[in-house]
C-alpha cells in the first residue's frame, strides 16, 4: 500500500508498517508506530503523527480551550472557502495513477484533484 491511516493505536500502527510499499506513508492518530520493527534500508516509510490527542491527554483546561479555538478557526476558514489546497488541475479517474506517479516524483506544483460525481 502507498498509504495507511491508523486510528487504532501504536500496536496497530506498528503492524500496519508491514503493509507499506517502499516509500509509503503512515498517518498515526492514536499512537505512533515502533519504527525499530522496520529493517534499515528497506521500506523507508514516511511517518506522520497527528497529535491532537496530546491536548486531551495532558488534562490542561487551557490546552483544551486552545484546541477548541483552533478547530473552530480551521472550520471557519474551510466553510468560508479560505483554505487553498493548491489544486493544480482536475484529472479524470483513469488519469489518477499517472497523477499519483507525478506526485511521488515531486514533479508537480500543487495537487492534481479528482472529483466524484
N, C-alpha and C positions, 0 to 999 in steps of 0.2 A: 504494500500500500504506500501511496505517496504521503498520506496524512492520516493522523488519528487524533480525535478529540476525546480525552478521557475525563469523565466526570465522576468516577467511582472512588479512586483513591490511589495512593502511591504503589500499592501492590499490583493493582490493575494496570496502572501506567507502566510499571516495570515489565509486566507480562506483554503489554502491547508494543514494547520496543521491538520484540521479535517479529512483529507484523510489518515493520517498516522496510521499504526498499532503500537502497543506497541513497543517502541524501534526503530521505524522507523526514517529515516533521511531526512532532507530537505536541499537542497543546494539553497541558495538565491543569485542571481546575481544582481538584480536591487533594492533591498531594503529588509532589514531583517524583519522577521515576528514579530508580537506583541505577545510575549510569555505569557503575562498576560491573554490571552484568553484560555490558557491551564490550566485546573483544576489541582492543585497539586496532585502528586502521581497517575497520570493517564497514559498518553501515553509515558512519558519520552522520548521526541523527541531529536534527535541529530541534532543540527543546525550548518550548515557550511556556512560561508559567503565568497563569492568571491569578494574581494574589489578592483578589477582592476579599477572600475569606480571612485574610490577616487582620482586617479591621474588626471582624466579628470575633475571632478567637482571642484578640487582645483584651476585649472586655471593657475598653475605654469608651465612655459615652461620647466623648468629643470625636473620637475616630469614627464612631458610627454616624454621628451627625455630619461629619465631613464627607463620608462615603455617600450618604443620602443626598447631600448638596451637589456632589459631583455627578451622581447619577441623574438627578433632576436636570442639571445643566446640560448633560450629554443628550438626554431625551428631548429637551427643548431644542437643541441645535439640530437634531435629527428631524424633529417634527417641522421645523421651520425651513428645512432644506439647506442648512448652512454647512453641513458636513460634505466635504468633497472627496469621494473615494477615488478620484482621478481616473475615471473610465476613459480609456484611450479610444476604444471602438467597440461596437456591438458585433458579436460573432454568432454565426449560425451553429446549431448543435453539432453538425458534422465538422465544424472548424475548431471545436473546443480542444481536441487532442493537440492540434498544431499550436494553438494559442498557449496551452499549458507548457508545451515544449519551449516556446519563446520565453515564457516567464521563467522557466527553470534555468535557461541560459542567460537570464538577465539582459536580454537584448531588446527590451521594450521600456518605454516610459509610460507610466500609468498602468491601467489594468484593462485587459480585454474582458468584456462582460457578455454573458449570455442571459437573455431574459426569457422567461417562460410565458407562454400564452399567445 
